Amino acid sequence: MRHEQVRTPFGPIALDVRQTGATRTVVMREGDADRTAGPQAARAAVYGAKLLGGTRILEIVAARRVDRLLPEHGYAVPHDLVDLTHGHYLTFFEGKGYGFLPQQMPFCSEMRVTLTAATREVDATSAGRGVFGALDRWEDLAEASQWGAHLAGLGVSPTAFLAREIELCYVPLCLIGDRVPPTDEVIGKMLERLPAERHCVCATAMQPARARGLVGDDWREWV
């Protein structure tokens, strides 16, 4: 683990970088991409992760259960997202005209599989599926339930969308309840399982735009 400071067009950010062989994974915790730090904080964090040579982002997110079938305390790795936030910077590509970027699977499939296995090895009661409700405030939990969310919190959006736009893999590790479980063991087990080469849709998310000649190879010029 190494904390690295990086300056971005959206402001400076300090990130936790994990090196596994030639692969760099950035672990984001509360405060790194927290919107209370400024409206551009999520952009700074995701852009900074790419600048530091990261290919994957794991976000640690405090969550509360909406579905009573979920454990009261522990880990959850959601498979889908309902975004109930308002007025935040959801894209790097404002006014760019690159076309629609599919988000049917908002989280990296490769990271989800490895993270789910890691959480269940540490805690067999961990939830490996669920719809996460991204909120602006905890008072909106009831609205998350109405939209079919199983758990909810103040993270994930816009980080998940921003990561996909610059071809970074992203997955949230949700910590349910007030008794926060340790994360270092889970992170370590996930990193051990992740393949060095990425074969997910995240790695080539902008390929349709490349094929149409809308973007080149330098991702900095996309933004």
C-alpha positions in Angstrom: 0.0 0.0 0.0 1.3 3.4 -0.9 -0.4 6.8 -0.6 0.3 9.0 -3.6 -0.5 12.6 -4.2 -1.4 13.7 -7.7 -2.6 17.0 -9.3 -5.4 16.8 -11.7 -7.4 19.4 -13.8 -10.1 19.0 -11.1 -7.8 19.6 -8.1 -5.3 17.7 -6.1 -6.1 14.2 -4.6 -4.3 11.7 -2.4 -5.0 8.1 -3.3 -4.2 4.6 -1.9 -2.4 2.6 -4.6 -1.9 -1.1 -4.4 0.7 -2.8 -6.6 0.3 -6.4 -7.6 2.9 -7.4 -10.1 2.5 -5.0 -13.0 -1.1 -4.1 -12.0 -2.1 -1.1 -10.0 -5.4 -0.9 -8.2 -6.6 2.3 -6.5 -8.5 1.9 -3.2 -10.9 4.8 -2.5 -12.3 5.4 0.9 -14.7 7.9 2.3 -13.2 11.3 1.8 -11.2 10.5 -1.4 -14.2 11.1 -3.7 -16.6 12.5 -1.1 -18.8 15.2 -2.7 -18.6 17.3 0.5 -15.0 17.9 -0.4 -16.1 19.8 -3.5 -18.2 19.1 -6.6 -15.2 18.1 -8.6 -13.7 15.6 -6.0 -15.0 12.5 -7.7 -13.6 13.6 -11.1 -10.2 14.4 -9.4 -10.1 11.0 -7.8 -10.9 9.0 -10.9 -8.7 11.1 -13.2 -5.9 10.8 -10.6 -6.2 7.0 -10.5 -5.7 6.9 -14.2 -2.8 9.3 -14.1 -1.1 7.1 -11.5 -1.2 4.2 -13.8 -4.2 2.5 -12.2 -6.4 0.2 -14.2 -8.9 -0.7 -11.4 -10.7 1.1 -8.6 -12.1 -0.4 -5.5 -14.3 2.0 -3.5 -15.1 1.3 0.2 -18.6 2.5 0.8 -20.5 2.8 4.1 -24.0 1.4 3.4 -27.3 0.7 5.2 -29.5 -2.2 4.3 -32.9 -1.6 2.8 -33.9 -5.2 2.3 -34.2 -7.0 5.6 -33.0 -10.2 4.0 -29.5 -8.7 3.9 -27.2 -9.2 7.0 -27.5 -6.4 9.6 -23.7 -6.0 9.6 -21.1 -7.2 7.1 -19.9 -7.0 3.5 -22.0 -6.7 0.4 -20.9 -6.6 -3.3 -23.8 -5.2 -5.3 -24.4 -6.1 -9.0 -26.5 -3.2 -10.1 -27.1 0.5 -9.3 -30.0 2.9 -9.1 -28.8 6.5 -9.1 -30.9 8.8 -6.9 -28.4 11.6 -6.8 -29.1 15.0 -8.2 -26.9 17.7 -9.9 -23.5 16.1 -9.7 -20.8 15.8 -12.3 -21.8 12.4 -13.8 -19.5 12.6 -16.9 -16.1 13.8 -18.1 -17.6 14.2 -21.6 -19.9 17.2 -21.3 -20.6 18.6 -24.7 -18.3 16.1 -26.4 -20.8 14.2 -28.6 -19.1 10.7 -28.3 -22.5 9.0 -28.2 -24.1 6.7 -25.6 -21.8 4.7 -23.3 -23.6 1.5 -22.2 -24.0 1.2 -18.4 -26.1 -2.0 -18.3 -23.4 -3.5 -16.0 -22.3 -0.5 -13.9 -19.6 -2.6 -12.1 -16.7 -4.6 -13.5 -17.7 -8.2 -13.8 -14.1 -9.5 -13.2 -13.7 -7.4 -10.1 -17.1 -8.4 -8.8 -16.4 -12.1 -9.1 -13.0 -11.9 -7.3 -14.3 -9.5 -4.6 -17.4 -11.6 -3.9 -15.1 -14.7 -3.4 -12.8 -12.7 -1.1 -15.6 -11.4 1.1 -17.2 -14.8 1.5 -13.9 -16.3 2.4 -13.6 -13.8 5.2 -17.3 -13.8 6.1 -19.6 -16.5 4.7 -22.7 -14.4 5.3 -21.5 -11.7 2.9 -24.0 -10.7 0.2 -22.7 -11.2 -3.4 -25.6 -9.5 -5.2 -28.0 -6.6 -4.6 -29.1 -3.3 -6.1 -27.2 -0.3 -4.6 -29.1 2.9 -4.2 -26.8 5.9 -4.6 -28.1 8.8 -2.4 -27.4 12.4 -1.7 -28.5 12.0 2.0 -29.4 9.2 4.4 -32.9 10.6 4.7 -33.6 9.2 1.2 -33.5 5.6 2.2 -37.2 5.2 1.8 -37.0 6.4 -1.8 -34.2 3.9 -2.5 -36.6 1.1 -1.3 -39.3 2.4 -3.6 -36.8 2.0 -6.5 -36.0 -1.6 -5.6 -32.7 -1.0 -3.9 -31.5 -3.6 -1.4 -28.9 -1.4 0.2 -28.0 2.3 -0.1 -25.3 4.8 0.7 -23.6 8.1 -0.2 -21.0 6.7 -2.6 -20.7 4.9 -5.9 -22.3 7.6 -8.1 -20.7 9.3 -9.9 -17.5 7.3 -9.5 -18.7 4.2 -11.3 -19.8 6.3 -14.4 -16.6 8.3 -14.5 -14.4 5.2 -14.2 -16.1 3.5 -17.2 -15.6 6.6 -19.4 -11.8 6.4 -19.1 -11.7 2.6 -19.3 -11.0 1.9 -15.6 -12.5 -1.1 -13.9 -14.7 -0.3 -10.8 -16.4 -2.1 -8.1 -17.8 -1.0 -4.6 -17.2 -3.0 -1.4 -20.1 -2.0 0.8 -19.9 -2.2 4.6 -23.3 -2.6 6.0 -24.2 -1.5 9.5 -22.5 0.4 12.3 -20.0 -2.3 13.2 -17.5 -1.8 10.4 -15.7 -5.0 9.5 -12.0 -4.9 8.6 -11.2 -4.4 4.9 -7.5 -5.1 4.5 -7.9 -8.9 4.5 -10.6 -8.7 1.9 -8.7 -6.3 -0.3 -5.6 -8.5 -0.1 -7.5 -11.7 -1.1 -9.2 -9.9 -4.0 -5.9 -8.6 -5.4 -4.4 -12.1 -5.2 -7.3 -13.4 -7.4 -7.4 -10.6 -10.0 -6.0 -11.5 -13.4 -3.1 -9.4 -14.6 -4.8 -8.9 -18.0 -8.2 -7.4 -18.2 -10.8 -9.1 -20.3 -13.9 -7.1 -19.3 -16.0 -4.5 -21.1 -14.4 -1.8 -18.9 -11.0 -2.2 -20.6 -12.4 -1.3 -24.1 -15.4 0.8 -23.2 -14.4 3.6 -25.6 -13.6 1.3 -28.5 -16.8 2.3 -30.5 -15.8 5.9 -30.3 -12.2 5.0 -31.4 -13.6 3.0 -34.3 -15.6 6.1 -35.4 -12.6 8.3 -35.2 -14.1 10.4 -32.4 -11.2 9.8 -29.9 -7.6 8.8 -30.2 -5.3 6.8 -28.0 -4.5 9.5 -25.5 -7.3 9.4 -22.9 -6.3 12.9 -21.6 -7.6 14.3 -24.9 -11.0 12.7 -24.4 -11.8 14.8 -21.3 
